[in-house]
Amino acid sequence: MLLFTPGPTPVPEFVRVAMSEPTIHHRTPEFEEIFATTRMLLKEVIQMPEVLLLASSGSGAMEACVTSLCQKKLLSINSGKFGERFGKIAKAFGIPNVEIKNEWDTPASVESVLEVLKQNPEIDAFCIQACESAGGLRHSYEEIAKAVKNHNPKIMVIVDSITAMGVEKLDVSCVDALIGGSQKAFMLPPGLSIIGLSQCAIEKIEERNVGFYFNLKTELKNQVKNTTAWTAPTTIIIGLCAFLQKAKEIGWDKIYQQTKARSLACNEAMQSIGLKIYPTKPALSITCVYDEESDTLRKILKNKFNVNIAGGQDNLKGKIFRINHMGLIDISEISWVVNAIELSLQELGRCEFKGTANQVFLKHYFKLIK
Ligand SMILES: *Cc1c(COP(=O)(O)O)cnc(C)c1O
């Protein structure tokens, strides 16, 4: 079965092999060396002065960032399930929260953010997704982060880039916390989250000292010494180290270029067989198609053609399907996925199979990659 969901992504063989070694203890020079290498390689990818690894799924890092960096009032962008989560975290911790809510196909605008900031001078932290995975939407987080910092440089900018880190080169010039997760573009099992930190965020974390398990001050103190506050998820970190080494060998620029080409070519292919791309501004990590028959189509894809793609949640349940582009993906696999979607449409009696989707995909892919 080809796993093409936007998280979890498949774990490549070289990563599985690296993780199959006998368990080592986390308080050893041997593990500290692996941890140091992993931290260094991650800092190269995200281009931020500090990085922390937590034993949690991505939401744990979201929680840690909100509680550590927001004291008074949070502004969050809700254009989907994951944006909504920031608001829910604030509520769970009794942090006042203003939310800018949009349809799941609509990115946040600079104007709307500035308007709320002007009306709420007590806002001291801002949360947004780089890619809102619920509808495959790309927010212009760079532009918005810049406007937020121009308005008030003290506002902490938290960017959930769980489906953007390792997908494209991210501009972190106005970002204080950049969140990543293991099970997306880094192709690892779920259970490890990543937080890139700016100098301002480091200072804020040291000054505030909040929480227990997700106390970033405690983590910072340990992780700069290449160890962790609690038992480290050693196996996933060993896998991450192997993945980052391989990615460096291939070259991140090349990986970004290939991801982009797969994504844009896939969007073209879907449109060539009459399908509609859902978000008004698509993210590179996911192709999201709006289709009323998406659940039946996904069933055919799975049962007849061995392809597993994701559907929609909440109000988009049964209305969209989502194809993953994150990670190292063999062109023959995505090519088959695109082909199988056209075959499934024929099964539904909606078109005659001509191989159009695959032809358009390959034509665009190789035009972009040459
Ligand atoms: C996957 C994902 C998360 C993390 O969800 P977990 O289930 O906690 O790993 C957060 N934000 C976005 C945008 C995601 O795609």
The ligand as a Gaussian input file, in Angstrom:
#p B3LYP/6-31G(d) Opt

LIG

0 1
 C        0.319000      17.257000      11.814000
 C        0.202000      18.656000      12.217000
 C        0.306000      19.058000      13.561000
 C        0.620000      18.138000      14.687000
 O       -0.343000      17.298000      15.035000
 P        0.034000      16.097000      16.017000
 O       -1.068000      15.144000      15.789000
 O        0.096000      16.626000      17.370000
 O        1.377000      15.594000      15.544000
 C        0.242000      20.412000      13.846000
 N        0.062000      21.325000      12.879000
 C       -0.048000      20.981000      11.584000
 C       -0.201000      22.056000      10.578000
 C        0.016000      19.643000      11.209000
 O       -0.092000      19.300000       9.914000

